């Protein structure tokens, strides 16, 4: 395989890893953020946690794999993004650590105050993580200041510009909706009905923010470059989210989940197709942008890592698929059936 083909292949593979992470961790973060608001009693909150209990740590593997693949295939991209976005990545890590600690320690004490504290830590950690991911990707789509040495010259507040914050809060809103749809598939009884009511309200907010973000992205990313028709992928992403509202109102939970998931997948696909072949757009000078050609590893390194990917990625997919199949049953709030 030619060097250019390997570079394109690894761009696509990393895009797939990020898309998978957004799809899986999206409902994961959404469930975490909804936890203190949906669960009125400890049994209900435990049931909500149990919907993602067997899978949340496996979902985070996609983030680690995406980061590792970036380091192996595009070391200059990894160096520029992870050093330049250091504080944002550090806060993201804090959010993930808060979630992990809370899942493990929540049930170590039966005291209500103890458990409530960790429930809020799960929600806050999930919110921080979702907000930062949305802000980071929005800035990558918009462009960031990069100099001729491939170095990010901004700071944390550079990322928290109006467009970045809009991207962050839109990601939070869509993840909340994704999480509510997932809970509707996993819970039963009164709690399930409560989730369905939440989903209707969340859909309105998520759709409004998404359309505003989409309008700004179209104006700056497509219209500014003379592109009138953005293509079938972004249009389908918008349509999927809007049509999801019909199924949410009809309580067709499976279709609602599929369509919001499709919106997330197509939105990320739009991001990567918009930026290709760029990895990080430079607002300082377009010539300073990182591309798949000037930021990639050697041909030999890409060839070796491609062999590893062909072996291990199918294994990871098979294992995760088996996990979801094994824990596919709905969860009751009956204390006798709950696992603490």
Backbone torsions as a table, in degrees:
resi	resn	phi	psi	omega
1	UNK	NA	137.6	-177.6
2	UNK	-69.2	162.2	-179.8
3	UNK	-60.2	-45.2	-179.5
4	UNK	-63.2	-38.6	178.8
5	UNK	-64.6	-39.2	177.7
6	UNK	-65.4	-39.5	178.5
7	UNK	-63.4	-42.9	178.2
8	UNK	-67.3	-41.6	179.2
9	UNK	-57.6	-44.4	-178.0
10	UNK	-73.5	-29.5	172.0
11	UNK	-61.7	-44.7	179.7
12	UNK	-65.2	-43.4	-179.6
13	UNK	-62.2	-42.8	178.6
14	UNK	-66.5	-38.0	175.5
15	UNK	-60.2	-43.3	179.3
16	UNK	-63.0	-39.7	179.3
17	UNK	-64.7	-42.9	178.3
18	UNK	-68.0	-38.1	177.4
19	UNK	-63.4	-43.6	177.4
20	UNK	-62.3	-39.5	178.7
21	UNK	-63.6	-46.1	-179.7
22	UNK	-62.8	-40.4	179.8
23	UNK	-64.8	-48.4	-175.6
24	UNK	-79.4	-48.9	-178.1
25	UNK	-76.5	-15.9	177.4
26	UNK	-60.5	-51.7	178.7
27	UNK	-72.1	-27.6	177.0
28	UNK	-61.2	-51.3	176.4
29	UNK	-63.1	-40.2	-179.7
30	UNK	-61.1	-44.1	177.2
31	UNK	-61.2	-43.6	179.7
32	UNK	-60.7	-43.7	-179.6
33	UNK	-67.4	-31.1	-178.0
34	UNK	-81.5	-17.0	-171.6
35	UNK	-48.7	-55.9	-175.8
36	UNK	-73.1	-14.7	-176.6
37	UNK	-94.0	-29.9	-178.9
38	UNK	-89.3	-38.2	-176.0
39	UNK	-84.4	113.5	179.2
40	UNK	-87.1	-28.2	179.6
41	UNK	-122.0	162.9	-178.5
42	UNK	-60.4	-37.9	179.9
43	UNK	-62.9	-38.6	179.5
44	UNK	-68.5	-42.1	179.3
45	UNK	-66.7	-36.4	177.0
46	UNK	-65.5	-39.8	178.7
47	UNK	-63.4	-39.9	178.4
48	UNK	-63.0	-44.8	178.6
49	UNK	-62.4	-38.5	-177.7
50	UNK	-67.4	-18.3	177.8
51	UNK	-66.4	-30.7	179.9
52	UNK	-113.4	-1.8	-177.5
53	UNK	-51.7	-45.5	-178.0
54	UNK	-78.7	-8.8	-169.9
55	UNK	-125.5	-13.8	-170.6
56	UNK	-62.1	-40.5	-178.6
57	UNK	-72.1	-32.8	175.4
58	UNK	-66.2	-35.1	178.0
59	UNK	-63.7	-35.4	-179.0
60	UNK	-71.3	-18.1	176.9
61	UNK	-58.8	-31.4	-179.5
62	UNK	-63.3	-35.0	177.0
63	UNK	-67.1	-45.5	179.3
64	UNK	-62.5	-40.8	-179.7
65	UNK	-67.2	-40.4	177.8
66	UNK	-63.2	-42.2	177.5
67	UNK	-64.8	-43.0	178.4
68	UNK	-64.9	-40.1	178.8
69	UNK	-66.2	-37.5	177.1
70	UNK	-63.0	-43.2	178.5
71	UNK	-61.7	-41.4	-176.6
72	UNK	-75.0	-40.6	-172.7
73	UNK	-92.6	-37.0	-177.1
74	UNK	-132.3	72.8	-174.5
75	UNK	-60.3	-33.2	179.1
76	UNK	-69.2	-37.1	175.5
77	UNK	-63.6	-46.9	179.4
78	UNK	-58.4	-47.1	-177.7
79	UNK	-63.8	-45.1	-177.8
80	UNK	-68.2	-43.5	-176.0
81	UNK	-74.6	-45.9	-174.8
82	UNK	-76.7	-23.9	174.6
83	UNK	-86.0	-43.7	179.9
84	UNK	-66.5	-38.8	179.7
85	UNK	-96.2	29.4	-170.4
86	UNK	-56.1	-50.1	-177.1
87	UNK	-65.8	-39.5	178.0
88	UNK	-64.1	-43.0	178.2
89	UNK	-65.7	-37.0	178.8
90	UNK	-64.1	-44.1	178.0
91	UNK	-65.4	-36.7	175.2
92	UNK	-60.7	-43.3	178.3
93	UNK	-63.3	-39.8	177.2
94	UNK	-59.9	-43.7	178.8
95	UNK	-61.5	-43.2	179.6
96	UNK	-66.3	-38.4	178.6
97	UNK	-66.1	-41.6	177.8
98	UNK	-57.6	-43.7	178.8
99	UNK	-63.2	-49.4	-176.7
100	UNK	-61.0	-45.4	178.5
101	UNK	-61.7	-42.6	-176.6
102	UNK	-66.4	-40.8	177.5
103	UNK	-60.3	-38.2	-175.2
104	UNK	-80.5	-33.7	-171.5
105	UNK	-103.4	-9.1	-175.9
106	UNK	-55.9	-41.4	-174.1
107	UNK	-96.0	12.8	178.0
108	UNK	-73.8	-16.5	179.3
109	UNK	-140.7	138.7	-177.8
110	UNK	-85.9	-3.2	-178.6
111	UNK	-63.0	130.0	-178.7
112	UNK	-56.2	-40.3	-178.2
113	UNK	-64.2	-39.1	178.7
114	UNK	-61.2	-49.8	-177.3
115	UNK	-68.6	-37.3	178.9
116	UNK	-64.6	-37.7	178.8
117	UNK	-60.5	-44.7	-179.1
118	UNK	-73.4	-30.0	174.8
119	UNK	-60.7	-42.9	178.5
120	UNK	-69.6	-33.4	176.5
121	UNK	-64.4	-38.2	176.1
122	UNK	-61.8	-45.3	-178.2
123	UNK	-65.4	-45.4	-178.0
124	UNK	-67.7	-42.9	178.1
125	UNK	-61.6	-39.5	178.4
126	UNK	-67.1	-40.5	179.7
127	UNK	-64.7	-46.9	179.6
128	UNK	-58.6	-45.8	-177.3
129	UNK	-63.4	-46.1	-179.0
130	UNK	-65.8	-42.8	-179.3
131	UNK	-62.0	-45.2	-177.6
132	UNK	-69.1	-40.5	177.3
133	UNK	-60.3	-44.0	179.3
134	UNK	-64.2	-41.4	179.8
135	UNK	-66.5	-41.4	-179.7
136	UNK	-62.8	-48.6	-177.9
137	UNK	-69.5	-32.7	176.5
138	UNK	-63.7	-40.6	179.0
139	UNK	-69.7	-34.9	176.8
140	UNK	-65.3	-34.2	177.5
141	UNK	-72.4	-38.0	-177.5
142	UNK	-78.5	-33.9	-175.5
143	UNK	109.7	148.8	-178.9
144	UNK	-134.7	158.7	-179.8
145	UNK	-70.5	117.7	179.1
146	UNK	-131.4	135.1	-179.3
147	UNK	-92.5	-173.8	-176.1
148	UNK	-68.4	-14.4	179.1
149	UNK	-95.5	15.8	-178.9
150	UNK	63.8	28.4	-178.6
151	UNK	-106.1	133.9	174.8
152	UNK	-71.3	126.0	-174.6
153	UNK	-106.0	7.6	178.1
154	UNK	-94.1	-159.3	177.2
155	UNK	-144.5	-170.9	-177.8
156	UNK	-58.3	-40.0	-176.9
157	UNK	-72.8	-19.7	173.9
158	UNK	-62.5	-37.0	-179.8
159	UNK	-73.6	-26.1	-178.0
160	UNK	-92.2	45.3	172.7
161	UNK	-79.2	169.5	-177.2
162	UNK	-54.5	-42.5	-179.5
163	UNK	-67.2	-40.6	178.2
164	UNK	-63.1	-43.0	178.8
165	UNK	-67.0	-38.5	176.6
166	UNK	-61.6	-42.4	176.7
167	UNK	-63.0	-38.8	179.5
168	UNK	-65.5	-48.3	-177.8
169	UNK	-71.3	-30.7	175.0
170	UNK	-66.1	-41.2	176.8
171	UNK	-61.3	-43.1	177.2
172	UNK	-58.5	-46.4	-177.2
173	UNK	-64.5	-44.4	-179.8
174	UNK	-67.3	-39.3	177.4
175	UNK	-64.6	-37.6	175.9
176	UNK	-60.5	-44.7	178.8
177	UNK	-65.0	-42.7	178.7
178	UNK	-60.8	-42.5	178.7
179	UNK	-65.8	-39.7	178.8
180	UNK	-64.2	-41.3	178.0
181	UNK	-64.4	-38.4	177.5
182	UNK	-64.4	-43.6	179.1
183	UNK	-63.3	-36.2	178.2
184	UNK	-62.5	-29.3	177.9
185	UNK	-80.5	-22.0	-171.0
186	UNK	-105.9	-21.1	-175.6
187	UNK	-102.5	172.0	178.0
188	UNK	-143.0	168.1	176.1
189	UNK	74.4	-150.0	-176.4
190	UNK	-61.6	-37.7	-179.0
191	UNK	-64.4	-36.2	176.9
192	UNK	-63.4	-41.9	178.6
193	UNK	-64.9	-38.0	178.5
194	UNK	-64.2	-39.6	178.3
195	UNK	-63.3	-42.1	-180.0
196	UNK	-61.9	-37.7	176.5
197	UNK	-66.6	-41.1	176.7
198	UNK	-60.8	-41.8	-176.3
199	UNK	-61.1	-37.3	179.4
200	UNK	-61.6	-43.7	179.9
201	UNK	-70.6	-40.6	-178.9
202	UNK	-64.8	-34.3	-179.6
203	UNK	-62.9	-39.6	179.9
204	UNK	-62.7	-48.1	-179.7
205	UNK	-66.0	-43.4	-179.5
206	UNK	-64.2	-41.9	-179.2
207	UNK	-64.7	-42.1	-179.5
208	UNK	-62.8	-49.3	-179.7
209	UNK	-64.2	-39.5	-178.6
210	UNK	-64.6	-40.7	180.0
211	UNK	-67.7	-37.8	177.5
212	UNK	-65.3	-46.9	178.2
213	UNK	-61.6	-41.9	179.0
214	UNK	-61.8	-38.5	178.8
215	UNK	-64.2	-45.9	178.2
216	UNK	-64.7	-40.1	-179.6
217	UNK	-65.8	-41.5	178.2
218	UNK	-62.7	-43.4	-177.7
219	UNK	-65.1	-40.8	-176.0
220	UNK	-90.7	-31.4	-174.3
221	UNK	-96.1	-28.2	-177.8
222	UNK	-113.6	-58.4	-176.5
223	UNK	-59.3	-40.2	-179.1
224	UNK	-62.9	-24.8	179.1
225	UNK	-98.8	11.0	177.0
226	UNK	80.1	16.4	-179.7
227	UNK	-96.6	112.7	-178.9
228	UNK	-81.5	-47.2	-179.0
229	UNK	-95.0	111.7	-178.1
230	UNK	-72.1	-15.1	-179.9
231	UNK	107.7	169.4	-174.3
232	UNK	-71.2	-30.2	-174.6
233	UNK	-66.7	-55.2	179.2
234	UNK	-64.7	-34.9	178.0
235	UNK	-64.6	-40.9	178.0
236	UNK	-65.8	-34.0	178.4
237	UNK	-62.7	-45.3	178.1
238	UNK	-63.7	-46.0	-178.6
239	UNK	-61.0	-40.3	-178.9
240	UNK	-61.4	-43.2	-179.6
241	UNK	-67.4	-41.0	-178.8
242	UNK	-68.0	-43.1	179.8
243	UNK	-68.0	-27.7	178.4
244	UNK	-56.9	-32.6	179.9
245	UNK	-60.2	-33.8	178.6
246	UNK	-63.1	-45.7	-178.2
247	UNK	-72.5	-31.3	176.3
248	UNK	-64.6	-44.5	-180.0
249	UNK	-67.6	-28.4	178.6
250	UNK	-90.2	2.2	-179.3
251	UNK	59.4	32.1	173.8
252	UNK	-90.5	80.2	-165.3
253	UNK	-63.8	-39.3	-178.8
254	UNK	-62.8	-47.2	179.8
255	UNK	-67.4	-36.7	177.6
256	UNK	-61.5	-44.1	179.2
257	UNK	-63.9	-43.8	-178.4
258	UNK	-62.1	-42.3	-175.6
259	UNK	-71.9	-39.6	176.5
260	UNK	-68.0	-38.6	175.4
261	UNK	-61.0	-41.2	178.4
262	UNK	-63.5	-38.8	176.2
263	UNK	-59.3	-44.3	-179.7
264	UNK	-64.5	-45.5	-179.4
265	UNK	-62.4	-46.8	-177.7
266	UNK	-70.2	-32.2	177.1
267	UNK	-64.2	-45.6	178.0
268	UNK	-66.5	-37.5	176.6
269	UNK	-62.3	-38.1	176.9
270	UNK	-62.3	-42.9	179.3
271	UNK	-58.0	-50.5	-176.7
272	UNK	-68.7	-35.1	178.3
273	UNK	-71.4	-31.3	177.9
274	UNK	-66.3	-41.2	-172.8
275	UNK	-85.8	-25.1	-176.4
276	UNK	-54.2	135.5	3.8
277	UNK	-90.4	13.9	179.0
278	UNK	-78.3	150.2	174.4
279	UNK	-107.4	-41.6	174.0
280	UNK	-138.3	115.6	-179.8
281	UNK	-78.0	134.1	178.9
282	UNK	-95.9	124.2	174.7
283	UNK	-85.1	-13.0	177.1
284	UNK	-71.4	-48.4	178.4
285	UNK	-161.7	123.8	-179.1
286	UNK	-54.3	-26.2	-180.0
287	UNK	-67.7	-18.5	-179.1
288	UNK	-90.4	1.1	-177.8
289	UNK	-63.7	146.5	174.4
290	UNK	-86.1	130.2	-179.9
291	UNK	-122.2	172.0	177.9
292	UNK	-66.5	-14.8	-177.5
293	UNK	-91.9	-39.5	-177.8
294	UNK	-96.2	-2.0	-177.9
295	UNK	-117.8	4.9	-173.6
296	UNK	-89.3	162.9	174.1
297	UNK	-75.0	179.2	-179.3
298	UNK	-69.3	163.9	179.1
299	UNK	-60.7	-39.9	-179.8
300	UNK	-63.6	-44.4	-179.6
301	UNK	-63.1	-42.1	179.1
302	UNK	-65.2	-36.9	178.9
303	UNK	-64.9	-45.1	-179.8
304	UNK	-64.8	-45.3	-179.8
305	UNK	-67.1	-28.2	177.3
306	UNK	-64.6	-39.4	177.8
307	UNK	-63.8	-43.5	178.4
308	UNK	-61.7	-41.9	-179.2
309	UNK	-63.9	-40.8	179.8
310	UNK	-63.1	-27.4	-179.4
311	UNK	-84.1	-47.9	-167.9
312	UNK	-90.9	-31.5	-179.1
313	UNK	-62.1	-44.2	175.7
314	UNK	-60.4	-34.7	178.3
315	UNK	-65.8	-42.3	178.8
316	UNK	-64.0	-43.5	179.3
317	UNK	-62.9	-41.8	179.9
318	UNK	-64.6	-41.9	-179.7
319	UNK	-65.6	-45.3	-179.4
320	UNK	-66.9	-38.2	176.6
321	UNK	-61.3	-41.7	178.3
322	UNK	-64.1	-39.3	179.6
323	UNK	-61.7	-47.0	-179.6
324	UNK	-66.2	-34.5	178.5
325	UNK	-66.6	-42.7	-178.0
326	UNK	-66.7	-31.1	-177.5
327	UNK	-111.3	40.4	-175.4
328	UNK	-84.6	-12.3	-175.0
329	UNK	-70.2	153.4	174.3
330	UNK	-70.3	156.1	-175.6
331	UNK	-114.4	132.0	-179.7
332	UNK	-96.3	156.3	175.7
333	UNK	-88.3	4.7	176.5
334	UNK	-64.0	121.5	-174.7
335	UNK	-59.5	-28.1	-177.6
336	UNK	-69.5	-23.8	-176.1
337	UNK	-100.7	-8.5	-176.1
338	UNK	-80.0	142.6	176.7
339	UNK	-106.4	121.9	-178.5
340	UNK	-100.7	NA	NA
